[in-house]
Amino acid sequence: MRRRHRRAHTVIWSGLAIALPLLLAIIFASAPKLPADAPAIRLDAKVTEGAQP
Amino acid sequence: MSVSYKPVIWNRTKMIYDGVLLAGIVIYILTFLKAGPLLSPALRDIDLPTQRMRAFGSLALLMLTIVLAIGPLARIDTRFIPLLYNRRHFGVMTAIVAATHAYYVLGWYFSYSPTPQLTALFTSNTSFTSIAGFPFELFGVFALVVLAVLAATSHDFWLSFLTPPLWKAIHMSVYFAYAAIILHVALGALLDRRDLALGLLLVGGLALLCTLHLIAGHRETAADATASAKAPEEPWIVVGDLSEIAEGRAIIGASPGGERIAVFRSKGSLSAVSNVCSHQNGPIGEGKVVAGFITCPWHGYQYRLEDGCSPPPFRERIRKYRVQLRGSSVLVDPEPVPLGTKLEPFPIPAELLAASASVSKQGGA
């Protein structure tokens, strides 16, 4: 590989190694969570065996 | 090589490589569809089209992770070099698998849409201001377009037409496609269902790739920083000692500008050439002399020792450098001679030949 190409590789992967984990953390932190007092049976959840929708 | 256009120049190695690849794809898909529901609760009670979608989607992520790991693995350990040989077919297969995933997604979610499927794809989710609800489909579309362009331009015709530096620069966009796929999977499948196996593949693959690429890059940077020592006679540089070069192999030095030079030893003579193969910038100095030709370890491109030209009818050329010996030190003039200039290999004096042969024997004993 040429020197310029090698440098570009290093810059890109350094950027990805910082940006992607950070973005993943932000994505999972911003995922909507159920409130503590949410009902056990929900319309948006899969119906379990024996339960009534 | 580059004489005429052929869709694929098949040989036994490529057939074996592609055969193994295809077998791997079939085994993965069948295992996912047949054994997946037995192994994972996440795959039970879901319909076949959704299973197919997930099978091809996860396979595309796995294949892209592997294909991106091959380069740094080959730089770190030469035993991985055979995987590089047909890496382009691996990339094309990855694009096909990703396109199959997209085909199933369009067919399942947008078949009954009142608008055309692609219109529906781009307009069904417009939550651009939300992080978790961001239209993850767009990242998938971007990655698929990049993979398709790279697959379409993967042939040697485009490599020759665009020239290796431009072709390599275009093909580096695969890293941005990978980043887009990470976001596509995280915002889509992983937020939708907490799938442990997919999460491990995503996070583990990302950690592995970042580590491998940064280790390989660090090694290359360290090698760049250690330019070969200057000889007392300007502008020659000392690349190493004759005893370090095995028959048919090379040692690699670096010019003050940082470009690497490989000095090959073959049949009692030395030849210095650029360490950069004109095909895909492969490290020629890690190859060997085969049937009298310098042979690149990546794809087997060959060059004559005396002028750095590929044998007719091929037209590839690499730069040659003047080389000489001071005692047993190998000296190279870091200024290359014009491309195609004939420069006879430098003969190793008989006494040095005998001495280095005995050193090699002792070293090999």
Interface residues (C-beta under 8 A of the other chain):
Chain A: M1 R2 R3 H5 R6 A8 H9 T10 I12 W13 S14 L16 A17 A19 L20 P21 L23 L24 I26 I27 F28 S30 A31 P32 K46
Chain B: D45 I131 A132 P165 K168 A169 M172 Y175 Y178 A179 I182 L183 A186 L187 L190 L191 V203 L206 L209 C210 H213 L214 G217 H218 E220 T221 D224 G258 E259 V276 N281 P283
